[in-house]
Amino acid sequence: MGLRSIDSPRRRPAPATAHLTDSAGAVHILTLKPRTLIVAVKSNCEGCKPFVEDLSIEFFDWRLIVVTRDSMLTAADQRPVWFAPELLDALEIASAPFFVALDGAPLNVVTEGVVFAPEQVAREISEF
């Protein structure tokens, strides 16, 4: 059927860097590059859990970064969840669960949508 999680993604500029805070409170500055998938999660979201708990989830040649506005603790055997409210604001992500795919030069949001499951996100970014 070709259903999408959002009717019409808005292509817009993405920042070149992100300030990400780890669970210990240390701030890391990350250079954002083409083919970066940013997934915003929240602690009470069932569809978000696989992005945190399943380390085998990969998105072809996309670099996956999981971020939140909440303080979320993750176990050693889980994917890091970075506290990044400034990045979410810069990418115009109002709430989780949501994803944006960054690509191109200059770097842009090329698609975006609500997160339901890893397979759905993979399908939505597959055309890029």
TORSEKE-761137 format. One record per atom (N, C-alpha, C, O): residue number from 1; residue in one letter; z, y negated, x negated. Coordinates in Angstrom, 3 decimals. Each point is the difference from the previous one (the first is absolute). Last residue first. Example, Ala and Ser with C-alpha at 12.3 -4.5 7.8 and 13.67 -1.06 7.14 Angstrom:
{drenke 2 "s" {7.080 2.250 -12.850}}
{drenke 2 "s" {0.060 -1.190 -0.820}}
{drenke 2 "s" {0.730 -1.090 0.770}}
{drenke 2 "s" {0.169 -1.108 -0.509}}
{drenke 1 "a" {-0.239 6.828 0.219}}
{drenke 1 "a" {0.000 -1.190 0.890}}
{drenke 1 "a" {0.000 -1.200 -0.900}}
{drenke 1 "a" {0.665 0.019 -1.036}}
This chain:
{drenke 128 "f" {-0.349 -6.466 -16.370}}
{drenke 128 "f" {0.024 -0.991 -1.082}}
{drenke 128 "f" {-0.002 0.672 -1.361}}
{drenke 128 "f" {0.018 -0.681 -1.025}}
{drenke 127 "e" {0.244 2.897 5.382}}
{drenke 127 "e" {-1.292 -0.692 -0.072}}
{drenke 127 "e" {-0.083 -1.001 -1.145}}
{drenke 127 "e" {-1.059 -0.579 -0.240}}
{drenke 126 "s" {5.087 3.129 1.375}}
{drenke 126 "s" {-1.051 0.832 -0.602}}
{drenke 126 "s" {-1.351 -0.693 -0.128}}
{drenke 126 "s" {-0.809 0.381 -0.846}}
{drenke 125 "i" {5.238 -1.767 2.877}}
{drenke 125 "i" {-0.429 -0.598 -1.278}}
{drenke 125 "i" {-1.185 0.741 -0.618}}
{drenke 125 "i" {-0.535 -0.439 -1.018}}
{drenke 124 "e" {2.461 1.887 5.200}}
{drenke 124 "e" {-0.350 -1.418 0.158}}
{drenke 124 "e" {-0.453 -0.659 -1.309}}
{drenke 124 "e" {-0.791 -0.943 0.027}}
{drenke 123 "r" {2.327 5.511 0.066}}
{drenke 123 "r" {-1.242 -0.128 0.772}}
{drenke 123 "r" {-0.441 -1.464 0.067}}
{drenke 123 "r" {-1.184 -0.302 -0.147}}
{drenke 122 "a" {5.365 1.229 -1.784}}
{drenke 122 "a" {-1.088 0.481 -0.862}}
{drenke 122 "a" {-1.346 -0.142 0.682}}
{drenke 122 "a" {-0.976 -0.405 -0.631}}
{drenke 121 "v" {4.804 -0.516 3.170}}
{drenke 121 "v" {-0.235 -1.064 -0.978}}
{drenke 121 "v" {-1.148 0.401 -0.923}}
{drenke 121 "v" {-0.870 -0.819 -0.293}}
{drenke 120 "q" {2.249 4.052 3.351}}
{drenke 120 "q" {-0.630 -1.110 0.706}}
{drenke 120 "q" {-0.301 -1.147 -0.969}}
{drenke 120 "q" {-1.075 -0.597 0.066}}
{drenke 119 "e" {3.501 4.290 -1.645}}
{drenke 119 "e" {-1.385 0.390 0.271}}
{drenke 119 "e" {-0.774 -1.130 0.683}}
{drenke 119 "e" {-1.176 -0.221 -0.287}}
{drenke 118 "p" {5.907 -0.255 -0.555}}
{drenke 118 "p" {-0.833 -0.109 -1.202}}
{drenke 118 "p" {-1.468 0.323 0.253}}
{drenke 118 "p" {-0.882 -0.653 -0.558}}
{drenke 117 "a" {3.656 -1.288 4.662}}
{drenke 117 "a" {0.113 1.203 -0.832}}
{drenke 117 "a" {-0.890 -0.179 -1.231}}
{drenke 117 "a" {-0.957 -0.772 0.041}}
{drenke 116 "f" {1.899 -2.861 2.970}}
{drenke 116 "f" {0.439 1.091 0.862}}
{drenke 116 "f" {0.258 1.267 -0.819}}
{drenke 116 "f" {0.955 0.732 0.259}}
{drenke 115 "v" {-1.545 -6.474 -0.957}}
{drenke 115 "v" {0.154 1.332 -0.593}}
{drenke 115 "v" {0.504 0.973 1.052}}
{drenke 115 "v" {1.044 -0.213 0.617}}
{drenke 114 "v" {-4.158 -4.487 -0.216}}
{drenke 114 "v" {1.297 0.599 0.284}}
{drenke 114 "v" {0.023 1.397 -0.592}}
{drenke 114 "v" {-1.005 0.711 0.043}}
{drenke 113 "g" {-2.341 -4.310 -2.295}}
{drenke 113 "g" {0.292 0.629 1.272}}
{drenke 113 "g" {1.412 0.513 0.105}}
{drenke 113 "g" {0.769 -0.024 -0.961}}
{drenke 112 "e" {-5.367 -2.233 -2.273}}
{drenke 112 "e" {1.429 0.015 0.294}}
{drenke 112 "e" {0.220 0.729 1.307}}
{drenke 112 "e" {-0.940 0.224 0.764}}
{drenke 111 "t" {-2.989 -1.827 -5.000}}
{drenke 111 "t" {0.319 0.595 1.291}}
{drenke 111 "t" {1.505 0.068 0.126}}
{drenke 111 "t" {0.728 -0.123 -0.986}}
{drenke 110 "v" {-2.598 -2.311 -2.518}}
{drenke 110 "v" {-1.279 0.446 0.552}}
{drenke 110 "v" {0.163 0.741 1.320}}
{drenke 110 "v" {-0.925 0.037 0.812}}
{drenke 109 "v" {3.428 -3.902 -4.154}}
{drenke 109 "v" {0.333 1.028 0.975}}
{drenke 109 "v" {-1.320 0.386 0.647}}
{drenke 109 "v" {-0.652 -0.834 0.630}}
{drenke 108 "n" {0.348 -1.109 -5.601}}
{drenke 108 "n" {0.106 -0.317 1.424}}
{drenke 108 "n" {0.605 1.157 0.765}}
{drenke 108 "n" {-0.053 1.147 -0.442}}
{drenke 107 "l" {-1.200 -3.358 -4.933}}
{drenke 107 "l" {0.716 0.993 0.794}}
{drenke 107 "l" {0.179 -0.487 1.437}}
{drenke 107 "l" {0.444 -1.124 0.237}}
{drenke 106 "p" {-4.681 -0.592 -3.216}}
{drenke 106 "p" {1.464 -0.058 -0.015}}
{drenke 106 "p" {0.610 0.988 0.997}}
{drenke 106 "p" {-0.654 0.476 0.929}}
{drenke 105 "a" {-1.759 1.890 -1.865}}
{drenke 105 "a" {0.285 -1.048 -0.979}}
{drenke 105 "a" {-0.683 -1.262 0.511}}
{drenke 105 "a" {-1.230 -0.061 0.005}}
{drenke 104 "g" {3.035 5.231 2.262}}
{drenke 104 "g" {-0.947 -1.052 -0.325}}
{drenke 104 "g" {0.468 -0.939 -1.091}}
{drenke 104 "g" {1.136 0.057 -0.471}}
{drenke 103 "d" {2.204 2.640 3.978}}
{drenke 103 "d" {-1.128 0.382 -0.837}}
{drenke 103 "d" {-0.818 -1.243 -0.314}}
{drenke 103 "d" {0.196 -1.062 0.592}}
{drenke 102 "l" {4.457 3.329 2.306}}
{drenke 102 "l" {-0.483 -1.105 -0.821}}
{drenke 102 "l" {-1.138 0.485 -0.878}}
{drenke 102 "l" {0.092 1.058 -0.622}}
{drenke 101 "a" {2.639 0.323 5.487}}
{drenke 101 "a" {-0.757 0.516 -1.135}}
{drenke 101 "a" {-0.604 -1.197 -0.719}}
{drenke 101 "a" {-0.673 -0.831 0.610}}
{drenke 100 "v" {5.144 1.707 2.883}}
{drenke 100 "v" {-1.149 -0.819 -0.391}}
{drenke 100 "v" {-0.643 0.672 -1.209}}
{drenke 100 "v" {0.685 0.543 -0.866}}
{drenke 99 "f" {3.004 0.844 5.252}}
{drenke 99 "f" {-0.610 0.156 -1.319}}
{drenke 99 "f" {-1.057 -1.072 -0.202}}
{drenke 99 "f" {-0.583 -0.513 0.954}}
{drenke 98 "f" {5.425 1.813 2.205}}
{drenke 98 "f" {-1.295 -0.657 -0.114}}
{drenke 98 "f" {-0.551 0.268 -1.392}}
{drenke 98 "f" {0.764 0.199 -0.944}}
{drenke 97 "p" {3.824 0.538 4.617}}
{drenke 97 "p" {-0.855 0.596 -1.024}}
{drenke 97 "p" {-1.401 -0.607 0.025}}
{drenke 97 "p" {-0.610 -0.153 1.058}}
{drenke 96 "a" {3.861 -3.147 -1.033}}
{drenke 96 "a" {-0.372 1.364 -0.339}}
{drenke 96 "a" {0.074 0.848 1.264}}
{drenke 96 "a" {0.709 -0.366 0.938}}
{drenke 95 "s" {-1.713 -5.175 -1.458}}
{drenke 95 "s" {0.990 1.055 0.195}}
{drenke 95 "s" {-0.581 1.344 -0.405}}
{drenke 95 "s" {-1.212 0.171 -0.126}}
{drenke 94 "a" {-1.014 -4.425 -0.722}}
{drenke 94 "a" {1.153 -0.471 0.750}}
{drenke 94 "a" {1.082 1.067 0.147}}
{drenke 94 "a" {1.191 -0.309 -0.031}}
{drenke 93 "i" {-5.198 -0.970 -3.545}}
{drenke 93 "i" {0.507 1.190 0.678}}
{drenke 93 "i" {1.302 -0.399 0.681}}
{drenke 93 "i" {1.018 -0.206 -0.661}}
{drenke 92 "e" {-4.133 -2.418 -2.378}}
{drenke 92 "e" {0.057 -0.230 1.445}}
{drenke 92 "e" {0.321 1.273 0.778}}
{drenke 92 "e" {-0.574 0.259 1.058}}
{drenke 91 "l" {0.449 -1.188 -5.938}}
{drenke 91 "l" {-1.051 0.840 0.580}}
{drenke 91 "l" {-0.066 -0.117 1.518}}
{drenke 91 "l" {-0.817 0.655 0.647}}
{drenke 90 "a" {4.155 -2.997 -3.090}}
{drenke 90 "a" {-1.275 -0.417 -0.600}}
{drenke 90 "a" {-1.179 0.774 0.586}}
{drenke 90 "a" {-1.101 -0.537 0.125}}
{drenke 89 "d" {5.517 1.766 1.163}}
{drenke 89 "d" {-0.373 -1.311 0.548}}
{drenke 89 "d" {-1.366 -0.438 -0.523}}
{drenke 89 "d" {-0.836 -0.479 0.766}}
{drenke 88 "l" {2.625 4.390 -2.556}}
{drenke 88 "l" {-0.364 0.222 1.399}}
{drenke 88 "l" {-0.402 -1.313 0.669}}
{drenke 88 "l" {-0.950 -0.035 0.781}}
{drenke 87 "l" {2.622 -0.197 -5.135}}
{drenke 87 "l" {-1.325 0.606 0.007}}
{drenke 87 "l" {-0.469 0.224 1.433}}
{drenke 87 "l" {-1.155 -0.272 0.329}}
{drenke 86 "e" {5.529 -1.254 -0.900}}
{drenke 86 "e" {-0.948 -1.053 -0.379}}
{drenke 86 "e" {-1.435 0.528 -0.011}}
{drenke 86 "e" {-0.919 -0.700 0.425}}
{drenke 85 "p" {4.595 3.719 0.391}}
{drenke 85 "p" {-0.311 -0.874 1.136}}
{drenke 85 "p" {-0.995 -1.104 -0.337}}
{drenke 85 "p" {-0.790 -0.388 0.862}}
{drenke 84 "a" {2.491 4.989 -3.011}}
{drenke 84 "a" {-1.047 -0.969 -0.349}}
{drenke 84 "a" {-0.333 -0.933 1.170}}
{drenke 84 "a" {-1.155 -0.062 0.420}}
{drenke 83 "f" {3.951 4.672 -2.683}}
{drenke 83 "f" {0.355 -1.114 0.864}}
{drenke 83 "f" {-0.938 -1.145 -0.381}}
{drenke 83 "f" {0.024 -0.474 -1.136}}
{drenke 82 "w" {-1.141 5.824 0.438}}
{drenke 82 "w" {0.300 -1.285 -0.609}}
{drenke 82 "w" {0.357 -1.024 1.066}}
{drenke 82 "w" {-0.665 -0.080 1.033}}
{drenke 81 "v" {0.715 5.633 -1.773}}
{drenke 81 "v" {-0.286 -0.994 1.035}}
{drenke 81 "v" {0.502 -1.329 -0.556}}
{drenke 81 "v" {1.195 -0.176 -0.241}}
{drenke 80 "p" {-2.667 5.255 -2.091}}
{drenke 80 "p" {0.753 -1.261 0.048}}
{drenke 80 "p" {-0.458 -0.880 1.159}}
{drenke 80 "p" {-1.192 -0.109 0.288}}
{drenke 79 "r" {0.932 5.470 -0.004}}
{drenke 79 "r" {-0.803 -1.102 -0.515}}
{drenke 79 "r" {0.845 -1.273 0.047}}
{drenke 79 "r" {0.725 -0.214 0.971}}
{drenke 78 "q" {1.875 4.885 -1.414}}
{drenke 78 "q" {-0.839 -0.719 0.954}}
{drenke 78 "q" {-0.767 -1.108 -0.708}}
{drenke 78 "q" {0.341 -0.410 -1.109}}
{drenke 77 "d" {3.213 3.382 -0.660}}
{drenke 77 "d" {-1.200 0.796 0.253}}
{drenke 77 "d" {-0.913 -0.642 1.046}}
{drenke 77 "d" {-0.840 0.676 0.593}}
{drenke 76 "a" {5.033 -2.648 -1.881}}
{drenke 76 "a" {-0.757 0.172 -1.248}}
{drenke 76 "a" {-1.297 0.769 0.226}}
{drenke 76 "a" {-0.971 -0.196 -0.731}}
{drenke 75 "a" {2.906 -2.553 4.889}}
{drenke 75 "a" {0.525 1.028 -0.896}}
{drenke 75 "a" {-0.911 0.134 -1.212}}
{drenke 75 "a" {-1.136 -0.476 0.006}}
{drenke 74 "t" {1.870 -4.113 2.905}}
{drenke 74 "t" {-0.824 1.200 -0.063}}
{drenke 74 "t" {0.613 0.948 -1.013}}
{drenke 74 "t" {0.581 -0.423 -0.999}}
{drenke 73 "l" {0.776 -4.166 4.324}}
{drenke 73 "l" {0.290 0.847 -1.147}}
{drenke 73 "l" {-0.913 1.212 0.049}}
{drenke 73 "l" {-0.224 0.576 1.064}}
{drenke 72 "m" {-0.313 -5.716 0.999}}
{drenke 72 "m" {-0.092 1.439 0.245}}
{drenke 72 "m" {0.305 0.742 -1.284}}
{drenke 72 "m" {-0.619 -0.247 -1.036}}
{drenke 71 "s" {0.738 -4.844 3.617}}
{drenke 71 "s" {0.475 0.666 -1.212}}
{drenke 71 "s" {0.046 1.491 0.328}}
{drenke 71 "s" {0.794 0.443 0.830}}
{drenke 70 "d" {-4.437 -3.719 1.482}}
{drenke 70 "d" {1.373 0.518 0.097}}
{drenke 70 "d" {0.463 0.456 -1.367}}
{drenke 70 "d" {-0.814 0.215 -0.898}}
{drenke 69 "r" {-3.592 -1.645 1.721}}
{drenke 69 "r" {0.818 -1.207 0.141}}
{drenke 69 "r" {1.473 0.376 0.061}}
{drenke 69 "r" {0.872 -0.853 -0.170}}
{drenke 68 "t" {-4.997 3.712 -2.403}}
{drenke 68 "t" {0.798 -0.209 1.199}}
{drenke 68 "t" {0.612 -1.392 -0.008}}
{drenke 68 "t" {0.083 -0.659 -1.036}}
{drenke 67 "v" {-4.145 4.404 -1.458}}
{drenke 67 "v" {0.877 -1.170 -0.020}}
{drenke 67 "v" {0.749 -0.119 1.324}}
{drenke 67 "v" {-0.337 0.656 0.985}}
{drenke 66 "v" {-3.102 2.644 -4.438}}
{drenke 66 "v" {0.763 -0.017 1.241}}
{drenke 66 "v" {1.038 -1.109 -0.096}}
{drenke 66 "v" {0.773 -0.059 -0.957}}
{drenke 65 "i" {-5.753 1.488 -1.417}}
{drenke 65 "i" {1.254 -0.722 -0.205}}
{drenke 65 "i" {0.689 -0.081 1.355}}
{drenke 65 "i" {-0.576 -0.508 0.962}}
{drenke 64 "l" {-3.883 3.246 -3.533}}
{drenke 64 "l" {0.895 -0.161 1.136}}
{drenke 64 "l" {1.283 -0.708 -0.431}}
{drenke 64 "l" {0.661 0.410 -0.954}}
{drenke 63 "r" {-6.098 0.000 -0.720}}
{drenke 63 "r" {1.379 -0.040 -0.494}}
{drenke 63 "r" {0.905 -0.350 1.184}}
{drenke 63 "r" {-0.191 -1.029 0.647}}
{drenke 62 "w" {-4.798 3.559 -0.592}}
{drenke 62 "w" {0.792 -1.166 0.380}}
{drenke 62 "w" {1.394 0.121 -0.591}}
{drenke 62 "w" {0.598 1.076 0.028}}
{drenke 61 "d" {-4.476 2.129 -0.031}}
{drenke 61 "d" {0.206 -0.827 -1.189}}
{drenke 61 "d" {0.690 -1.329 0.336}}
{drenke 61 "d" {-0.189 -0.997 -0.697}}
{drenke 60 "f" {0.981 5.006 3.880}}
{drenke 60 "f" {-1.180 0.024 -0.862}}
{drenke 60 "f" {0.264 -0.828 -1.248}}
{drenke 60 "f" {0.909 0.319 -0.766}}
{drenke 59 "f" {2.926 0.114 3.451}}
{drenke 59 "f" {-1.116 -0.586 0.728}}
{drenke 59 "f" {-1.191 -0.165 -0.937}}
{drenke 59 "f" {-0.354 -1.116 -0.381}}
{drenke 58 "e" {5.221 4.319 0.979}}
{drenke 58 "e" {-0.819 -0.868 -0.834}}
{drenke 58 "e" {-1.180 -0.476 0.839}}
{drenke 58 "e" {-0.378 0.639 0.982}}
{drenke 57 "i" {5.354 2.370 -0.691}}
{drenke 57 "i" {-0.968 -0.836 0.713}}
{drenke 57 "i" {-0.691 -0.926 -0.982}}
{drenke 57 "i" {0.641 -0.776 -0.709}}
{drenke 56 "s" {3.019 3.768 -0.368}}
{drenke 56 "s" {-1.348 0.551 -0.180}}
{drenke 56 "s" {-1.066 -0.847 0.694}}
{drenke 56 "s" {-1.193 0.202 -0.226}}
{drenke 55 "l" {6.038 -0.937 0.397}}
{drenke 55 "l" {-0.612 -0.494 -1.245}}
{drenke 55 "l" {-1.413 0.526 -0.214}}
{drenke 55 "l" {-0.720 -0.499 -0.865}}
{drenke 54 "d" {4.049 -0.360 5.195}}
{drenke 54 "d" {-0.991 0.974 -0.480}}
{drenke 54 "d" {-0.741 -0.565 -1.219}}
{drenke 54 "d" {-0.932 -0.793 0.136}}
{drenke 53 "e" {4.382 -1.746 2.276}}
{drenke 53 "e" {0.553 1.320 -0.308}}
{drenke 53 "e" {-0.982 0.979 -0.621}}
{drenke 53 "e" {0.426 0.927 -0.689}}
{drenke 52 "v" {-1.561 -5.511 2.117}}
{drenke 52 "v" {1.151 -0.058 -0.897}}
{drenke 52 "v" {0.382 1.385 -0.492}}
{drenke 52 "v" {0.263 0.187 -1.188}}
{drenke 51 "f" {-3.770 -0.780 4.295}}
{drenke 51 "f" {-0.370 -0.868 -1.118}}
{drenke 51 "f" {1.114 -0.093 -1.035}}
{drenke 51 "f" {-0.255 -0.274 -1.172}}
{drenke 50 "p" {0.889 2.674 5.330}}
{drenke 50 "p" {-0.837 0.715 -0.969}}
{drenke 50 "p" {-0.374 -0.854 -1.217}}
{drenke 50 "p" {-0.135 0.531 -1.103}}
{drenke 49 "k" {2.759 -2.576 4.701}}
{drenke 49 "k" {0.685 0.980 -0.845}}
{drenke 49 "k" {-0.912 0.727 -0.981}}
{drenke 49 "k" {0.372 0.137 -1.165}}
{drenke 48 "c" {-1.594 -3.362 4.793}}
{drenke 48 "c" {0.143 -0.499 -1.369}}
{drenke 48 "c" {0.533 1.068 -0.961}}
{drenke 48 "c" {-0.285 -0.038 -1.197}}
{drenke 47 "g" {-0.183 0.601 5.995}}
{drenke 47 "g" {-1.315 0.025 -0.645}}
{drenke 47 "g" {0.035 -0.453 -1.445}}
{drenke 47 "g" {-0.922 0.279 -0.766}}
{drenke 46 "e" {4.915 -0.490 3.457}}
{drenke 46 "e" {-0.399 1.389 -0.247}}
{drenke 46 "e" {-1.342 0.089 -0.726}}
{drenke 46 "e" {-0.156 0.829 -0.897}}
{drenke 45 "c" {3.943 -4.827 0.826}}
{drenke 45 "c" {-1.379 0.276 0.404}}
{drenke 45 "c" {-0.390 1.433 -0.368}}
{drenke 45 "c" {-0.046 0.355 -1.178}}
{drenke 44 "n" {4.078 -3.399 0.215}}
{drenke 44 "n" {0.077 0.767 1.245}}
{drenke 44 "n" {-1.371 0.389 0.544}}
{drenke 44 "n" {-0.164 0.134 1.212}}
{drenke 43 "s" {0.793 -2.731 -5.372}}
{drenke 43 "s" {0.850 1.183 -0.061}}
{drenke 43 "s" {0.010 0.837 1.270}}
{drenke 43 "s" {0.192 1.213 -0.088}}
{drenke 42 "k" {-4.521 -4.025 -1.564}}
{drenke 42 "k" {1.366 -0.364 0.376}}
{drenke 42 "k" {0.797 1.279 0.179}}
{drenke 42 "k" {-0.561 1.070 0.234}}
{drenke 41 "v" {-4.352 -3.022 -2.912}}
{drenke 41 "v" {0.769 0.971 0.775}}
{drenke 41 "v" {1.330 -0.615 0.422}}
{drenke 41 "v" {0.412 -1.047 -0.498}}
{drenke 40 "a" {-5.746 -0.084 -1.621}}
{drenke 40 "a" {1.298 -0.565 0.359}}
{drenke 40 "a" {0.711 0.970 0.932}}
{drenke 40 "a" {-0.546 0.404 1.026}}
{drenke 39 "v" {-3.542 0.028 -4.864}}
{drenke 39 "v" {0.513 0.495 1.272}}
{drenke 39 "v" {1.394 -0.571 0.194}}
{drenke 39 "v" {0.899 0.240 -0.806}}
{drenke 38 "i" {-5.673 -1.010 -2.298}}
{drenke 38 "i" {1.392 -0.391 0.186}}
{drenke 38 "i" {0.418 0.429 1.397}}
{drenke 38 "i" {-0.612 -0.385 0.996}}
{drenke 37 "l" {-3.431 1.471 -4.845}}
{drenke 37 "l" {0.414 0.197 1.379}}
{drenke 37 "l" {1.483 -0.328 0.087}}
{drenke 37 "l" {0.823 0.641 -0.653}}
{drenke 36 "t" {-5.199 -1.738 -2.866}}
{drenke 36 "t" {1.437 0.146 0.178}}
{drenke 36 "t" {0.285 0.078 1.495}}
{drenke 36 "t" {-0.460 -0.835 0.779}}
{drenke 35 "r" {-3.809 -0.033 -3.460}}
{drenke 35 "r" {0.291 1.353 0.485}}
{drenke 35 "r" {1.508 0.266 -0.003}}
{drenke 35 "r" {0.465 1.044 -0.458}}
{drenke 34 "p" {-1.601 -5.138 -2.555}}
{drenke 34 "p" {-0.828 0.601 1.036}}
{drenke 34 "p" {0.417 1.443 0.278}}
{drenke 34 "p" {0.532 0.690 -0.870}}
{drenke 33 "k" {3.385 -3.556 -1.037}}
{drenke 33 "k" {-1.367 0.298 -0.433}}
{drenke 33 "k" {-0.813 0.505 1.181}}
{drenke 33 "k" {0.558 0.366 1.034}}
{drenke 32 "l" {4.365 -3.149 -2.617}}
{drenke 32 "l" {-0.728 0.709 1.048}}
{drenke 32 "l" {-1.460 0.103 -0.405}}
{drenke 32 "l" {-0.599 -0.965 -0.474}}
{drenke 31 "t" {5.319 0.526 -2.433}}
{drenke 31 "t" {-1.333 -0.556 0.188}}
{drenke 31 "t" {-0.710 0.840 1.043}}
{drenke 31 "t" {-0.102 1.219 -0.133}}
{drenke 30 "l" {5.538 -1.957 -0.432}}
{drenke 30 "l" {-1.113 0.937 -0.010}}
{drenke 30 "l" {-1.299 -0.753 0.188}}
{drenke 30 "l" {-0.113 -0.823 0.908}}
{drenke 29 "i" {5.654 0.225 -2.289}}
{drenke 29 "i" {-1.205 -0.738 0.341}}
{drenke 29 "i" {-1.179 0.942 -0.199}}
{drenke 29 "i" {-0.221 0.519 -1.094}}
{drenke 28 "h" {5.743 0.207 2.229}}
{drenke 28 "h" {-1.153 0.382 -0.794}}
{drenke 28 "h" {-1.183 -0.845 0.455}}
{drenke 28 "h" {-0.179 -0.224 1.197}}
{drenke 27 "v" {5.997 0.346 -0.815}}
{drenke 27 "v" {-1.277 -0.537 0.444}}
{drenke 27 "v" {-1.092 0.393 -0.992}}
{drenke 27 "v" {0.176 -0.140 -1.210}}
{drenke 26 "a" {4.820 2.436 2.730}}
{drenke 26 "a" {-0.816 -0.546 -1.091}}
{drenke 26 "a" {-1.358 -0.436 0.545}}
{drenke 26 "a" {-0.619 0.713 0.789}}
{drenke 25 "g" {4.244 1.559 1.695}}
{drenke 25 "g" {-0.002 -1.453 0.011}}
{drenke 25 "g" {-0.804 -0.645 -1.113}}
{drenke 25 "g" {-0.037 -1.226 -0.104}}
{drenke 24 "a" {0.637 5.990 1.510}}
{drenke 24 "a" {1.115 -0.459 -0.832}}
{drenke 24 "a" {0.073 -1.529 -0.067}}
{drenke 24 "a" {0.933 -0.553 -0.582}}
{drenke 23 "s" {-4.456 2.878 2.881}}
{drenke 23 "s" {1.250 0.259 0.710}}
{drenke 23 "s" {1.232 -0.409 -0.802}}
{drenke 23 "s" {1.083 -0.144 0.569}}
{drenke 22 "d" {-5.668 -2.517 -1.567}}
{drenke 22 "d" {0.329 1.419 0.169}}
{drenke 22 "d" {1.374 0.153 0.649}}
{drenke 22 "d" {0.685 -0.992 0.249}}
{drenke 21 "t" {-4.581 -3.011 0.087}}
{drenke 21 "t" {1.383 0.276 -0.386}}
{drenke 21 "t" {0.294 1.469 0.258}}
{drenke 21 "t" {-0.232 0.506 1.098}}
{drenke 20 "l" {-4.348 -3.889 -2.062}}
{drenke 20 "l" {0.558 1.152 0.706}}
{drenke 20 "l" {1.409 0.262 -0.519}}
{drenke 20 "l" {0.229 -0.003 -1.210}}
{drenke 19 "h" {-4.532 -3.775 1.273}}
{drenke 19 "h" {1.369 0.170 -0.480}}
{drenke 19 "h" {0.651 1.076 0.858}}
{drenke 19 "h" {0.209 -0.185 1.199}}
{drenke 18 "a" {-5.632 -0.834 -2.439}}
{drenke 18 "a" {1.044 0.232 0.994}}
{drenke 18 "a" {1.333 0.129 -0.714}}
{drenke 18 "a" {0.091 0.622 -1.058}}
{drenke 17 "t" {-5.614 -2.712 0.290}}
{drenke 17 "t" {1.217 0.672 -0.467}}
{drenke 17 "t" {0.976 0.153 1.154}}
{drenke 17 "t" {-0.105 -0.672 1.027}}
{drenke 16 "a" {-4.178 -1.209 -0.294}}
{drenke 16 "a" {-0.313 0.731 -1.235}}
{drenke 16 "a" {1.197 0.775 -0.531}}
{drenke 16 "a" {-0.163 0.991 -0.713}}
{drenke 15 "p" {-0.950 -2.228 6.089}}
{drenke 15 "p" {0.563 -0.553 -1.235}}
{drenke 15 "p" {-0.352 0.880 -1.204}}
{drenke 15 "p" {-0.280 1.190 0.146}}
{drenke 14 "a" {-3.046 -1.540 4.091}}
{drenke 14 "a" {1.265 0.657 -0.340}}
{drenke 14 "a" {0.542 -0.632 -1.281}}
{drenke 14 "a" {-0.777 -0.483 -0.824}}
{drenke 13 "p" {-2.924 -1.104 5.061}}
{drenke 13 "p" {0.402 0.137 -1.401}}
{drenke 13 "p" {1.353 0.689 -0.138}}
{drenke 13 "p" {0.880 -0.139 0.849}}
{drenke 12 "r" {-3.958 1.391 3.374}}
{drenke 12 "r" {0.656 -1.200 -0.495}}
{drenke 12 "r" {0.421 0.217 -1.443}}
{drenke 12 "r" {0.105 1.142 -0.448}}
{drenke 11 "r" {-2.442 1.205 5.316}}
{drenke 11 "r" {-0.186 -0.090 -1.451}}
{drenke 11 "r" {0.589 -1.330 -0.450}}
{drenke 11 "r" {-0.308 -1.050 0.564}}
{drenke 10 "r" {1.538 3.971 3.848}}
{drenke 10 "r" {-0.341 -1.333 -0.482}}
{drenke 10 "r" {-0.098 0.020 -1.521}}
{drenke 10 "r" {1.002 0.184 -0.691}}
{drenke 9 "p" {-1.733 3.745 4.844}}
{drenke 9 "p" {0.721 -0.444 -1.194}}
{drenke 9 "p" {-0.477 -1.384 -0.446}}
{drenke 9 "p" {-1.179 -0.333 0.120}}
{drenke 8 "s" {1.076 2.657 4.746}}
{drenke 8 "s" {-0.862 -0.733 -0.899}}
{drenke 8 "s" {0.783 -0.485 -1.218}}
{drenke 8 "s" {0.662 -1.035 0.071}}
{drenke 7 "d" {1.233 4.141 3.284}}
{drenke 7 "d" {-1.368 -0.234 0.461}}
{drenke 7 "d" {-0.898 -0.594 -1.068}}
{drenke 7 "d" {-1.095 0.505 -0.245}}
{drenke 6 "i" {5.153 2.870 -0.714}}
{drenke 6 "i" {-0.090 -1.430 0.282}}
{drenke 6 "i" {-1.458 -0.286 0.325}}
{drenke 6 "i" {-0.895 0.551 -0.640}}
{drenke 5 "s" {2.154 3.831 -0.290}}
{drenke 5 "s" {1.335 -0.471 0.317}}
{drenke 5 "s" {0.037 -1.499 0.276}}
{drenke 5 "s" {1.018 -0.516 0.461}}
{drenke 4 "r" {-5.220 3.929 0.606}}
{drenke 4 "r" {0.606 -0.690 -1.128}}
{drenke 4 "r" {1.353 -0.521 0.432}}
{drenke 4 "r" {0.250 -0.189 1.190}}
{drenke 3 "l" {-4.197 4.205 0.389}}
{drenke 3 "l" {1.061 -0.943 0.318}}
{drenke 3 "l" {0.586 -0.588 -1.277}}
{drenke 3 "l" {0.135 0.683 -1.015}}
{drenke 2 "g" {-3.945 2.629 1.948}}
{drenke 2 "g" {-0.020 -1.170 -0.857}}
{drenke 2 "g" {1.049 -1.033 0.343}}
{drenke 2 "g" {-0.216 -1.191 -0.226}}
{drenke 1 "m" {-1.266 5.792 2.016}}
{drenke 1 "m" {0.000 -1.193 0.791}}
{drenke 1 "m" {0.000 -1.261 -0.835}}
{drenke 1 "m" {-0.423 -1.047 0.488}}
